[in-house]
Each structure stands twice: as C-alpha cells, then as structure tokens.
Amino acid sequence: MTVGPAPSSHAKAPESRLQRWETLSEWPLAACAAVFLALFSVKVLAQPQGLNRNIIHGMLFVLYLPFLIDYLARLALAEQRMRWFFRHLVGLLVVVVPLMGPLLLLRLVALVGALQRAAGDAIRGRVVAYTAFSAVLLVYAASLAVLQVERPAPGANIKNFGDAVWWAVTTITTVGYGDLYPVTVLGRIVAALLMVGGISLVGAITATIASWIVQRVSAEDSAQQAATVAHIESLQAEVARLAEVIAAQNESRGAVK
C-alpha cells in the first residue's frame, strides 16, 4: 500500500470560511464604496432636487445593502462571534445608523493594499502611497459628511465645501485653529472619527517604518553571519588542504629514506 507523504509542520493553515468570505468580498465592496463616494459627492455638492434627488437616494440605499449583507455574513461566519462583534463596533455603527452612511466611504481603505503592492518593495513608495491615499480619502469623506450635516443647521459656520475641506485638514493634522467647528451632534461624531483616523494613520506609518528598519537590521545581521560562516568554512578547507600537502610531503621523504 502506498503511503502519502506526511503533512509538513510548516504547511500553510487552510483559510477559514470568514477569511475566504473577506477575500472574495474585499474588491466588490471597495467598488461599491467608490460608486457610493461618487453619488454621495453629487448629492452633497450639487444638491439635486426632485426626481434626480430621489434617484440618487435610491441608488445610495441599494449600495448600502451590500455592506449590511457583508456585516451579517461575517458575523455569522466568525468562529468567536462575541469577540468579533466587540472588535467591529464601527462596522455595526455604519450598518445600524443610516444617518452615518458617509462612513461607508471608509471601505475604500481596502484600495490602499493595492497601492502598496503597485509601489513595489521600496519602503518610501509604500509609505508615500499609503499616506497620500489615506489622507486624501479621510479629508474628502469627512468634508462631505460634515458639510451635509452642518450646512442646514442654524448657527453653523461650515456652509460650503471649501470651509469643510479647511476644517478637515486642520482637524486631521491636530492643528485645530478653532475658526471652523461643527455644532451638530453628527458633525462632532464625524470630527471625532476624523481625529481617530488621523492618529491611526500616523501610527500605522510609524509602525511600518519601524518594522522595515527591524527587517533591514535583521537581514544585514543574517548576511554578516552567513559571510562569517562561509569565511570560516573556507579557512577550514584551506587548513585541511595544507595538512594533506604536508602529510604527502612527509610520506615522500619517508619513502626516499
């Protein structure tokens, strides 16, 4: 009877159902978020009325459904559902509170991975791509969200997109001049999320650079150790060869005598 090879201890563990679902749904959801971004931009900036407004609202609702299905599917497929639930409270906020629909734009962060892969192995390219894309995404999404909720509010000082972008930039950089600020509850929630996003972005960049430095130092140490071992082996081989030559000469002299 033929016995197959024993499984290697280093074999890659099979993906769980949750991991397979996340892999399959990542790009479709990113595409939905991109379309959502475009439609939401038209809604906030162009302020369509009548039939056009109803059509955009209907399309935004349709684009909301994939994220609701994704959340419920991931919750159902998670092996430890309670643990997964408490680790994804932001996702719950997105799908439960319809007024926080602009948070669906955060799904576009999945595109950062594609930018990093396209940037190659250069650490500078990865960091620049990650920083530029994430910062632009956060600022633009937060500007749209805060403008939507602040513009109709009485006493609000964020009334146009330019003011919203200026406020978002000063907020994400933690400058906070105080000349523009949200006065509504939803506007302040957007501001808090933008602050957390900015801090997380800086932390992710710092962690990436630190990890790269550790890897480079480890690689250099490994290369130096390999060179040292190779040098020692070369010296050992040379000593062995010289010993053989000396032994052969001694044998020749003995035979002559």
Residue pairs with C-beta under 8 A, 6 or more apart in sequence:
15 23
16 77
16 79
17 77
18 74
18 77
18 78
18 79
21 73
21 74
21 77
22 74
25 70
25 73
26 110
27 110
28 66
29 66
29 67
29 70
29 107
29 110
30 107
30 108
30 110
30 111
32 63
32 66
32 67
32 107
33 104
33 105
33 106
33 107
33 108
33 110
34 108
34 111
35 63
36 60
36 63
36 64
36 101
36 104
36 105
37 105
37 108
37 140
37 141
39 56
39 59
39 60
39 63
40 60
40 101
40 102
40 105
40 144
41 144
42 48
42 56
43 53
43 56
43 57
43 60
43 148
44 144
44 147
44 148
44 161
45 144
45 161
48 56
60 101
63 104
64 95
64 98
64 101
64 104
67 94
67 95
67 104
67 107
68 95
71 88
71 91
71 92
71 94
71 95
74 84
74 88
75 81
75 84
75 85
78 84
78 85
85 92
90 103
90 106
93 100
93 103
94 100
94 101
94 103
94 104
94 106
99 149
99 186
100 186
100 189
102 141
102 144
102 145
102 148
102 190
103 145
103 193
105 137
105 141
105 144
106 137
106 141
108 137
108 141
109 134
109 137
111 133
112 129
112 130
112 133
112 134
115 129
115 130
115 133
116 126
116 129
116 130
118 129
119 125
119 126
119 128
119 129
120 126
123 208
123 209
123 212
126 208
127 205
127 208
127 209
130 204
130 205
130 208
131 201
131 205
134 201
135 172
135 201
138 168
138 172
138 194
138 197
138 198
138 201
139 165
139 168
139 169
139 172
140 165
140 168
142 164
142 168
142 171
142 172
142 190
142 191
142 193
142 194
142 197
143 161
143 164
143 165
143 167
143 168
144 161
144 164
145 190
146 158
146 164
146 167
146 168
146 182
146 187
146 190
146 191
147 158
147 160
147 161
147 164
149 182
149 184
149 186
149 187
149 190
150 156
150 158
150 159
150 164
150 182
150 183
150 184
150 187
151 158
151 159
153 183
153 184
153 187
155 183
156 182
156 183
156 184
156 187
157 163
157 179
157 180
157 181
157 183
158 164
158 167
158 180
158 181
158 182
158 187
163 180
166 180
167 180
167 181
167 182
168 194
170 176
170 177
170 180
171 191
171 194
171 195
171 198
172 194
172 195
172 197
172 198
172 201
173 198
174 195
174 198
174 199
181 191
182 188
182 190
182 191
